[in-house]
Amino acid sequence: MQNGLMPVDFKPLKGVGEGVYEIRVPLNGAWRVICVAKFVNAIYVFHAFEKKTQKTNQGDMELAKRRYKLIGE
């Protein structure tokens, strides 16, 4: 993402905010990183967590939404 490329395994999370993505990281389990890279000089990582169920926990989504609002979008 830093070089303008998209990750191999990701999905958009429009429910969090415009330009926000969930990146899937299969490393000793299922990990997720929620971030936005629509700014020229920054990639904001709102939350990273181990996913233990099929559906993303609502608390994880709400935390990412609150942090997205902190950047002024």
N, CA, C and O atoms as a CHARMM CRD file, in Angstrom:
* protein
*
  292
    1    1 MET  N      0.81800  -1.18200   0.00000 PROA 1      0.00000
    2    1 MET  CA     0.00000   0.00000   0.00000 PROA 1      0.00000
    3    1 MET  C      0.87100   1.25900   0.00000 PROA 1      0.00000
    4    1 MET  O      0.52200   2.27200  -0.60500 PROA 1      0.00000
    5    2 GLN  N      1.97200   1.17600   0.66600 PROA 2      0.00000
    6    2 GLN  CA     2.88500   2.31600   0.72600 PROA 2      0.00000
    7    2 GLN  C      3.35500   2.73500  -0.66700 PROA 2      0.00000
    8    2 GLN  O      3.60800   3.91400  -0.91200 PROA 2      0.00000
    9    3 ASN  N      3.46900   1.78100  -1.56600 PROA 3      0.00000
   10    3 ASN  CA     3.91800   2.05200  -2.93100 PROA 3      0.00000
   11    3 ASN  C      2.76700   2.17800  -3.92500 PROA 3      0.00000
   12    3 ASN  O      2.98900   2.13600  -5.13500 PROA 3      0.00000
   13    4 GLY  N      1.54200   2.33100  -3.42800 PROA 4      0.00000
   14    4 GLY  CA     0.39300   2.50000  -4.30200 PROA 4      0.00000
   15    4 GLY  C     -0.21900   1.20900  -4.80100 PROA 4      0.00000
   16    4 GLY  O     -1.09200   1.24200  -5.66900 PROA 4      0.00000
   17    5 LEU  N      0.21200   0.07100  -4.27600 PROA 5      0.00000
   18    5 LEU  CA    -0.33000  -1.23000  -4.66900 PROA 5      0.00000
   19    5 LEU  C     -1.30900  -1.73000  -3.61500 PROA 5      0.00000
   20    5 LEU  O     -1.21200  -1.36100  -2.44500 PROA 5      0.00000
   21    6 MET  N     -2.23500  -2.55500  -4.02600 PROA 6      0.00000
   22    6 MET  CA    -3.19500  -3.11700  -3.08400 PROA 6      0.00000
   23    6 MET  C     -2.66800  -4.45000  -2.55500 PROA 6      0.00000
   24    6 MET  O     -1.95300  -5.15800  -3.26300 PROA 6      0.00000
   25    7 PRO  N     -3.01800  -4.79300  -1.31700 PROA 7      0.00000
   26    7 PRO  CA    -2.61100  -6.07800  -0.74700 PROA 7      0.00000
   27    7 PRO  C     -3.22500  -7.23300  -1.54200 PROA 7      0.00000
   28    7 PRO  O     -4.18300  -7.03800  -2.29000 PROA 7      0.00000
   29    8 VAL  N     -2.68000  -8.40800  -1.37900 PROA 8      0.00000
   30    8 VAL  CA    -3.17200  -9.58500  -2.09100 PROA 8      0.00000
   31    8 VAL  C     -4.54600 -10.00600  -1.56600 PROA 8      0.00000
   32    8 VAL  O     -5.42600 -10.33900  -2.36000 PROA 8      0.00000
   33    9 ASP  N     -4.74600  -9.99800  -0.26300 PROA 9      0.00000
   34    9 ASP  CA    -5.98600 -10.48600   0.34200 PROA 9      0.00000
   35    9 ASP  C     -6.60400  -9.37900   1.19900 PROA 9      0.00000
   36    9 ASP  O     -6.18000  -9.16200   2.33400 PROA 9      0.00000
   37   10 PHE  N     -7.59300  -8.68900   0.66400 PROA 10     0.00000
   38   10 PHE  CA    -8.22100  -7.57000   1.37100 PROA 10     0.00000
   39   10 PHE  C     -9.67200  -7.43400   0.95200 PROA 10     0.00000
   40   10 PHE  O    -10.11700  -8.05400  -0.01400 PROA 10     0.00000
   41   11 LYS  N    -10.40600  -6.61100   1.69300 PROA 11     0.00000
   42   11 LYS  CA   -11.75800  -6.24200   1.29100 PROA 11     0.00000
   43   11 LYS  C    -12.04300  -4.83100   1.80300 PROA 11     0.00000
   44   11 LYS  O    -11.54500  -4.43900   2.85900 PROA 11     0.00000
   45   12 PRO  N    -12.83800  -4.07500   1.06200 PROA 12     0.00000
   46   12 PRO  CA   -13.19900  -2.73500   1.52800 PROA 12     0.00000
   47   12 PRO  C    -14.17100  -2.81200   2.70100 PROA 12     0.00000
   48   12 PRO  O    -15.01300  -3.70700   2.76600 PROA 12     0.00000
   49   13 LEU  N    -14.04400  -1.86800   3.62000 PROA 13     0.00000
   50   13 LEU  CA   -14.95100  -1.77700   4.76400 PROA 13     0.00000
   51   13 LEU  C    -15.63700  -0.41800   4.74200 PROA 13     0.00000
   52   13 LEU  O    -15.30900   0.46000   5.54000 PROA 13     0.00000
   53   14 LYS  N    -16.57400  -0.24500   3.84200 PROA 14     0.00000
   54   14 LYS  CA   -17.25900   1.03700   3.70100 PROA 14     0.00000
   55   14 LYS  C    -18.06000   1.39400   4.93900 PROA 14     0.00000
   56   14 LYS  O    -18.35700   2.56700   5.16400 PROA 14     0.00000
   57   15 GLY  N    -18.41600   0.39700   5.75000 PROA 15     0.00000
   58   15 GLY  CA   -19.13600   0.66500   6.99100 PROA 15     0.00000
   59   15 GLY  C    -18.29500   1.40300   8.00900 PROA 15     0.00000
   60   15 GLY  O    -18.83300   2.02700   8.92400 PROA 15     0.00000
   61   16 VAL  N    -16.98000   1.34100   7.86100 PROA 16     0.00000
   62   16 VAL  CA   -16.07600   2.06900   8.76100 PROA 16     0.00000
   63   16 VAL  C    -15.84100   3.47200   8.22800 PROA 16     0.00000
   64   16 VAL  O    -15.90500   4.44500   8.97900 PROA 16     0.00000
   65   17 GLY  N    -15.57000   3.57800   6.93300 PROA 17     0.00000
   66   17 GLY  CA   -15.33300   4.87800   6.32300 PROA 17     0.00000
   67   17 GLY  C    -14.84100   4.72100   4.89900 PROA 17     0.00000
   68   17 GLY  O    -14.44400   3.63200   4.48600 PROA 17     0.00000
   69   18 GLU  N    -14.86800   5.80300   4.15800 PROA 18     0.00000
   70   18 GLU  CA   -14.44300   5.80000   2.75800 PROA 18     0.00000
   71   18 GLU  C    -12.95400   5.49300   2.64600 PROA 18     0.00000
   72   18 GLU  O    -12.13000   6.12700   3.30600 PROA 18     0.00000
   73   19 GLY  N    -12.61500   4.51700   1.80800 PROA 19     0.00000
   74   19 GLY  CA   -11.21600   4.17000   1.57700 PROA 19     0.00000
   75   19 GLY  C    -10.60800   3.23700   2.59900 PROA 19     0.00000
   76   19 GLY  O     -9.40100   2.99400   2.56900 PROA 19     0.00000
   77   20 VAL  N    -11.42900   2.70100   3.52000 PROA 20     0.00000
   78   20 VAL  CA   -10.93300   1.80900   4.57800 PROA 20     0.00000
   79   20 VAL  C    -10.95300   0.36700   4.07400 PROA 20     0.00000
   80   20 VAL  O    -11.90100  -0.06500   3.41800 PROA 20     0.00000
   81   21 TYR  N     -9.88900  -0.36400   4.39400 PROA 21     0.00000
   82   21 TYR  CA    -9.76300  -1.76500   3.99100 PROA 21     0.00000
   83   21 TYR  C     -9.45100  -2.65300   5.17600 PROA 21     0.00000
   84   21 TYR  O     -8.82400  -2.22800   6.14700 PROA 21     0.00000
   85   22 GLU  N     -9.90100  -3.89700   5.07900 PROA 22     0.00000
   86   22 GLU  CA    -9.50000  -4.93400   6.01600 PROA 22     0.00000
   87   22 GLU  C     -8.52200  -5.83800   5.26700 PROA 22     0.00000
   88   22 GLU  O     -8.87400  -6.44800   4.25800 PROA 22     0.00000
   89   23 ILE  N     -7.31200  -5.91600   5.76400 PROA 23     0.00000
   90   23 ILE  CA    -6.29600  -6.78200   5.16600 PROA 23     0.00000
   91   23 ILE  C     -6.24900  -8.07400   5.96600 PROA 23     0.00000
   92   23 ILE  O     -6.16400  -8.05600   7.19400 PROA 23     0.00000
   93   24 ARG  N     -6.30400  -9.17900   5.26500 PROA 24     0.00000
   94   24 ARG  CA    -6.25900 -10.50000   5.90000 PROA 24     0.00000
   95   24 ARG  C     -4.81400 -10.99400   5.93500 PROA 24     0.00000
   96   24 ARG  O     -4.12100 -11.02300   4.91800 PROA 24     0.00000
   97   25 VAL  N     -4.38100 -11.38000   7.13300 PROA 25     0.00000
   98   25 VAL  CA    -3.01000 -11.85600   7.31800 PROA 25     0.00000
   99   25 VAL  C     -3.07200 -13.26300   7.91400 PROA 25     0.00000
  100   25 VAL  O     -3.39300 -13.41500   9.09200 PROA 25     0.00000
  101   26 PRO  N     -2.77000 -14.29600   7.11800 PROA 26     0.00000
  102   26 PRO  CA    -2.79500 -15.66600   7.64200 PROA 26     0.00000
  103   26 PRO  C     -1.45100 -16.02800   8.28500 PROA 26     0.00000
  104   26 PRO  O     -0.59300 -16.62700   7.63700 PROA 26     0.00000
  105   27 LEU  N     -1.27600 -15.67000   9.53800 PROA 27     0.00000
  106   27 LEU  CA    -0.01300 -15.88400  10.25000 PROA 27     0.00000
  107   27 LEU  C     -0.31800 -16.46800  11.61500 PROA 27     0.00000
  108   27 LEU  O     -0.78000 -15.75500  12.50600 PROA 27     0.00000
  109   28 ASN  N     -0.06300 -17.76700  11.79200 PROA 28     0.00000
  110   28 ASN  CA    -0.37400 -18.43800  13.05900 PROA 28     0.00000
  111   28 ASN  C     -1.81200 -18.17100  13.49000 PROA 28     0.00000
  112   28 ASN  O     -2.06400 -17.80700  14.63900 PROA 28     0.00000
  113   29 GLY  N     -2.73200 -18.34800  12.58600 PROA 29     0.00000
  114   29 GLY  CA    -4.14100 -18.06100  12.82200 PROA 29     0.00000
  115   29 GLY  C     -4.62200 -17.05600  11.79300 PROA 29     0.00000
  116   29 GLY  O     -3.97600 -16.84400  10.76700 PROA 29     0.00000
  117   30 ALA  N     -5.74500 -16.44800  12.06900 PROA 30     0.00000
  118   30 ALA  CA    -6.31500 -15.45300  11.15700 PROA 30     0.00000
  119   30 ALA  C     -6.22000 -14.08300  11.80700 PROA 30     0.00000
  120   30 ALA  O     -6.85700 -13.83200  12.83000 PROA 30     0.00000
  121   31 TRP  N     -5.43700 -13.20500  11.22400 PROA 31     0.00000
  122   31 TRP  CA    -5.25700 -11.84700  11.72500 PROA 31     0.00000
  123   31 TRP  C     -5.84200 -10.86300  10.74000 PROA 31     0.00000
  124   31 TRP  O     -5.89300 -11.13300   9.54000 PROA 31     0.00000
  125   32 ARG  N     -6.28600  -9.71800  11.23900 PROA 32     0.00000
  126   32 ARG  CA    -6.84400  -8.66700  10.40600 PROA 32     0.00000
  127   32 ARG  C     -6.22100  -7.32300  10.77700 PROA 32     0.00000
  128   32 ARG  O     -5.90700  -7.06100  11.93800 PROA 32     0.00000
  129   33 VAL  N     -6.05500  -6.49200   9.77100 PROA 33     0.00000
  130   33 VAL  CA    -5.58500  -5.12400   9.96200 PROA 33     0.00000
  131   33 VAL  C     -6.58600  -4.21800   9.25500 PROA 33     0.00000
  132   33 VAL  O     -6.85200  -4.39400   8.06600 PROA 33     0.00000
  133   34 ILE  N     -7.13800  -3.25600   9.97600 PROA 34     0.00000
  134   34 ILE  CA    -8.07600  -2.29500   9.38900 PROA 34     0.00000
  135   34 ILE  C     -7.32900  -0.98400   9.21000 PROA 34     0.00000
  136   34 ILE  O     -6.81800  -0.41400  10.17500 PROA 34     0.00000
  137   35 CYS  N     -7.26700  -0.50600   7.96100 PROA 35     0.00000
  138   35 CYS  CA    -6.46400   0.68500   7.68100 PROA 35     0.00000
  139   35 CYS  C     -7.04000   1.48900   6.52100 PROA 35     0.00000
  140   35 CYS  O     -7.94100   1.04000   5.81300 PROA 35     0.00000
  141   36 VAL  N     -6.49600   2.68600   6.35100 PROA 36     0.00000
  142   36 VAL  CA    -6.85700   3.54000   5.22300 PROA 36     0.00000
  143   36 VAL  C     -5.56600   4.10200   4.64900 PROA 36     0.00000
  144   36 VAL  O     -4.66200   4.48400   5.39200 PROA 36     0.00000
  145   37 ALA  N     -5.48300   4.15200   3.31900 PROA 37     0.00000
  146   37 ALA  CA    -4.27700   4.65000   2.64900 PROA 37     0.00000
  147   37 ALA  C     -4.63700   5.62800   1.55200 PROA 37     0.00000
  148   37 ALA  O     -4.00100   5.64200   0.49800 PROA 37     0.00000
  149   38 LYS  N     -5.65400   6.44900   1.78600 PROA 38     0.00000
  150   38 LYS  CA    -6.07900   7.37600   0.73900 PROA 38     0.00000
  151   38 LYS  C     -5.39700   8.73600   0.85000 PROA 38     0.00000
  152   38 LYS  O     -5.71900   9.65800   0.10100 PROA 38     0.00000
  153   39 PHE  N     -4.47100   8.85800   1.76600 PROA 39     0.00000
  154   39 PHE  CA    -3.75800  10.11000   1.95000 PROA 39     0.00000
  155   39 PHE  C     -2.37500  10.01600   1.32600 PROA 39     0.00000
  156   39 PHE  O     -1.78800   8.93500   1.28900 PROA 39     0.00000
  157   40 VAL  N     -1.85400  11.11500   0.84400 PROA 40     0.00000
  158   40 VAL  CA    -0.57800  11.12400   0.12400 PROA 40     0.00000
  159   40 VAL  C      0.58800  10.68700   1.00400 PROA 40     0.00000
  160   40 VAL  O      1.43100   9.90800   0.56000 PROA 40     0.00000
  161   41 ASN  N      0.65100  11.16400   2.22400 PROA 41     0.00000
  162   41 ASN  CA     1.83000  10.94500   3.06800 PROA 41     0.00000
  163   41 ASN  C      1.61600   9.99700   4.23700 PROA 41     0.00000
  164   41 ASN  O      2.47700   9.90900   5.11200 PROA 41     0.00000
  165   42 ALA  N      0.49200   9.28100   4.28200 PROA 42     0.00000
  166   42 ALA  CA     0.24700   8.46500   5.46400 PROA 42     0.00000
  167   42 ALA  C     -0.64500   7.26400   5.16900 PROA 42     0.00000
  168   42 ALA  O     -1.52700   7.31400   4.31200 PROA 42     0.00000
  169   43 ILE  N     -0.39000   6.19600   5.89700 PROA 43     0.00000
  170   43 ILE  CA    -1.28200   5.04800   5.98100 PROA 43     0.00000
  171   43 ILE  C     -1.68300   4.97200   7.45000 PROA 43     0.00000
  172   43 ILE  O     -0.82900   4.83900   8.32700 PROA 43     0.00000
  173   44 TYR  N     -2.96100   5.05500   7.70900 PROA 44     0.00000
  174   44 TYR  CA    -3.44400   4.98200   9.07700 PROA 44     0.00000
  175   44 TYR  C     -3.91700   3.57000   9.37000 PROA 44     0.00000
  176   44 TYR  O     -4.77600   3.04200   8.66300 PROA 44     0.00000
  177   45 VAL  N     -3.36300   2.95500  10.40500 PROA 45     0.00000
  178   45 VAL  CA    -3.80600   1.64200  10.87000 PROA 45     0.00000
  179   45 VAL  C     -4.71000   1.90000  12.06400 PROA 45     0.00000
  180   45 VAL  O     -4.26000   2.40100  13.09400 PROA 45     0.00000
  181   46 PHE  N     -5.98200   1.55900  11.92400 PROA 46     0.00000
  182   46 PHE  CA    -6.95900   1.81500  12.97500 PROA 46     0.00000
  183   46 PHE  C     -7.02900   0.69700  13.99800 PROA 46     0.00000
  184   46 PHE  O     -7.30500   0.93700  15.17300 PROA 46     0.00000
  185   47 HSD  N     -6.77800  -0.52900  13.54900 PROA 47     0.00000
  186   47 HSD  CA    -6.90900  -1.65100  14.46800 PROA 47     0.00000
  187   47 HSD  C     -6.27400  -2.88800  13.83600 PROA 47     0.00000
  188   47 HSD  O     -6.35000  -3.07600  12.62100 PROA 47     0.00000
  189   48 ALA  N     -5.65900  -3.71600  14.64400 PROA 48     0.00000
  190   48 ALA  CA    -5.13600  -5.02100  14.21800 PROA 48     0.00000
  191   48 ALA  C     -5.54600  -6.02300  15.29600 PROA 48     0.00000
  192   48 ALA  O     -5.43200  -5.74300  16.48900 PROA 48     0.00000
  193   49 PHE  N     -6.02100  -7.18500  14.86900 PROA 49     0.00000
  194   49 PHE  CA    -6.54100  -8.14200  15.83300 PROA 49     0.00000
  195   49 PHE  C     -6.53500  -9.54900  15.25700 PROA 49     0.00000
  196   49 PHE  O     -6.48600  -9.74300  14.04200 PROA 49     0.00000
  197   50 GLU  N     -6.58700 -10.53200  16.16100 PROA 50     0.00000
  198   50 GLU  CA    -6.72100 -11.92600  15.74700 PROA 50     0.00000
  199   50 GLU  C     -8.20500 -12.23000  15.61100 PROA 50     0.00000
  200   50 GLU  O     -8.98700 -11.97800  16.52900 PROA 50     0.00000
  201   51 LYS  N     -8.58100 -12.76400  14.47900 PROA 51     0.00000
  202   51 LYS  CA    -9.97900 -13.09000  14.21700 PROA 51     0.00000
  203   51 LYS  C    -10.22200 -14.52700  14.65100 PROA 51     0.00000
  204   51 LYS  O     -9.54400 -15.44800  14.19700 PROA 51     0.00000
  205   52 LYS  N    -11.19800 -14.70800  15.53500 PROA 52     0.00000
  206   52 LYS  CA   -11.46000 -16.03200  16.08200 PROA 52     0.00000
  207   52 LYS  C    -12.80200 -16.61300  15.65200 PROA 52     0.00000
  208   52 LYS  O    -13.09500 -17.77600  15.93000 PROA 52     0.00000
  209   53 THR  N    -13.62600 -15.79900  14.96700 PROA 53     0.00000
  210   53 THR  CA   -14.92200 -16.26900  14.48200 PROA 53     0.00000
  211   53 THR  C    -15.05500 -15.89300  13.01500 PROA 53     0.00000
  212   53 THR  O    -14.24600 -15.13000  12.48800 PROA 53     0.00000
  213   54 GLN  N    -16.07500 -16.42800  12.35700 PROA 54     0.00000
  214   54 GLN  CA   -16.30300 -16.14400  10.93600 PROA 54     0.00000
  215   54 GLN  C    -16.61700 -14.67300  10.70300 PROA 54     0.00000
  216   54 GLN  O    -16.12000 -14.07500   9.74900 PROA 54     0.00000
  217   55 LYS  N    -17.43500 -14.08900  11.56400 PROA 55     0.00000
  218   55 LYS  CA   -17.85800 -12.70000  11.41700 PROA 55     0.00000
  219   55 LYS  C    -16.95400 -11.78400  12.25400 PROA 55     0.00000
  220   55 LYS  O    -16.54900 -12.13800  13.36100 PROA 55     0.00000
  221   56 THR  N    -16.64600 -10.60700  11.70800 PROA 56     0.00000
  222   56 THR  CA   -15.83500  -9.64500  12.44800 PROA 56     0.00000
  223   56 THR  C    -16.63000  -9.11100  13.62900 PROA 56     0.00000
  224   56 THR  O    -17.78400  -8.71000  13.48300 PROA 56     0.00000
  225   57 ASN  N    -16.00600  -9.10900  14.79500 PROA 57     0.00000
  226   57 ASN  CA   -16.62800  -8.64500  16.02100 PROA 57     0.00000
  227   57 ASN  C    -17.07200  -7.19300  15.88200 PROA 57     0.00000
  228   57 ASN  O    -16.31500  -6.36200  15.38100 PROA 57     0.00000
  229   58 GLN  N    -18.28000  -6.88200  16.31600 PROA 58     0.00000
  230   58 GLN  CA   -18.81400  -5.52400  16.20800 PROA 58     0.00000
  231   58 GLN  C    -17.96700  -4.53400  17.01000 PROA 58     0.00000
  232   58 GLN  O    -17.84100  -3.37500  16.61400 PROA 58     0.00000
  233   59 GLY  N    -17.39500  -4.96600  18.11600 PROA 59     0.00000
  234   59 GLY  CA   -16.52300  -4.09500  18.90900 PROA 59     0.00000
  235   59 GLY  C    -15.28700  -3.66900  18.13400 PROA 59     0.00000
  236   59 GLY  O    -14.84000  -2.52900  18.25500 PROA 59     0.00000
  237   60 ASP  N    -14.73400  -4.57100  17.34200 PROA 60     0.00000
  238   60 ASP  CA   -13.57700  -4.24600  16.50500 PROA 60     0.00000
  239   60 ASP  C    -13.95700  -3.21900  15.44400 PROA 60     0.00000
  240   60 ASP  O    -13.19000  -2.29900  15.16000 PROA 60     0.00000
  241   61 MET  N    -15.13900  -3.37800  14.86000 PROA 61     0.00000
  242   61 MET  CA   -15.61400  -2.43300  13.84700 PROA 61     0.00000
  243   61 MET  C    -15.86400  -1.05700  14.45400 PROA 61     0.00000
  244   61 MET  O    -15.49600  -0.04200  13.86200 PROA 61     0.00000
  245   62 GLU  N    -16.48500  -1.01500  15.62300 PROA 62     0.00000
  246   62 GLU  CA   -16.77500   0.26400  16.28400 PROA 62     0.00000
  247   62 GLU  C    -15.48900   0.99600  16.66200 PROA 62     0.00000
  248   62 GLU  O    -15.40300   2.21600  16.52200 PROA 62     0.00000
  249   63 LEU  N    -14.50200   0.26100  17.13600 PROA 63     0.00000
  250   63 LEU  CA   -13.21000   0.87000  17.47100 PROA 63     0.00000
  251   63 LEU  C    -12.57400   1.49400  16.23200 PROA 63     0.00000
  252   63 LEU  O    -12.06500   2.61300  16.29100 PROA 63     0.00000
  253   64 ALA  N    -12.60100   0.78100  15.12200 PROA 64     0.00000
  254   64 ALA  CA   -12.04800   1.30900  13.87200 PROA 64     0.00000
  255   64 ALA  C    -12.80900   2.55300  13.42600 PROA 64     0.00000
  256   64 ALA  O    -12.19300   3.50800  12.95400 PROA 64     0.00000
  257   65 LYS  N    -14.13200   2.56400  13.56500 PROA 65     0.00000
  258   65 LYS  CA   -14.94400   3.73400  13.19600 PROA 65     0.00000
  259   65 LYS  C    -14.57600   4.95200  14.03900 PROA 65     0.00000
  260   65 LYS  O    -14.43500   6.05700  13.51400 PROA 65     0.00000
  261   66 ARG  N    -14.42000   4.74700  15.35000 PROA 66     0.00000
  262   66 ARG  CA   -14.04700   5.87000  16.23600 PROA 66     0.00000
  263   66 ARG  C    -12.68900   6.42400  15.85800 PROA 66     0.00000
  264   66 ARG  O    -12.49400   7.64000  15.83300 PROA 66     0.00000
  265   67 ARG  N    -11.75600   5.54600  15.56600 PROA 67     0.00000
  266   67 ARG  CA   -10.41200   6.00400  15.19900 PROA 67     0.00000
  267   67 ARG  C    -10.40100   6.68400  13.84000 PROA 67     0.00000
  268   67 ARG  O     -9.62900   7.61900  13.62500 PROA 67     0.00000
  269   68 TYR  N    -11.24200   6.23200  12.92300 PROA 68     0.00000
  270   68 TYR  CA   -11.36700   6.88500  11.61300 PROA 68     0.00000
  271   68 TYR  C    -11.84000   8.32200  11.78300 PROA 68     0.00000
  272   68 TYR  O    -11.34200   9.22800  11.11500 PROA 68     0.00000
  273   69 LYS  N    -12.79400   8.52500  12.67100 PROA 69     0.00000
  274   69 LYS  CA   -13.31600   9.86800  12.91200 PROA 69     0.00000
  275   69 LYS  C    -12.24300  10.79900  13.48300 PROA 69     0.00000
  276   69 LYS  O    -12.30100  12.01000  13.27400 PROA 69     0.00000
  277   70 LEU  N    -11.27500  10.24600  14.19600 PROA 70     0.00000
  278   70 LEU  CA   -10.21100  11.06200  14.78900 PROA 70     0.00000
  279   70 LEU  C     -9.30100  11.71400  13.74100 PROA 70     0.00000
  280   70 LEU  O     -8.65300  12.72100  14.02600 PROA 70     0.00000
  281   71 ILE  N     -9.25100  11.15000  12.54000 PROA 71     0.00000
  282   71 ILE  CA    -8.38800  11.74100  11.51100 PROA 71     0.00000
  283   71 ILE  C     -9.11900  12.81800  10.71300 PROA 71     0.00000
  284   71 ILE  O     -8.55500  13.40500   9.78900 PROA 71     0.00000
  285   72 GLY  N    -10.38100  13.07600  11.07600 PROA 72     0.00000
  286   72 GLY  CA   -11.10800  14.16900  10.44600 PROA 72     0.00000
  287   72 GLY  C    -11.84400  13.82800   9.17900 PROA 72     0.00000
  288   72 GLY  O    -12.13500  14.71700   8.37900 PROA 72     0.00000
  289   73 GLU  N    -12.15100  12.57300   8.97400 PROA 73     0.00000
  290   73 GLU  CA   -12.90000  12.15000   7.78000 PROA 73     0.00000
  291   73 GLU  C    -14.28900  11.72600   8.16600 PROA 73     0.00000
  292   73 GLU  O    -15.07700  11.33600   7.30400 PROA 73     0.00000
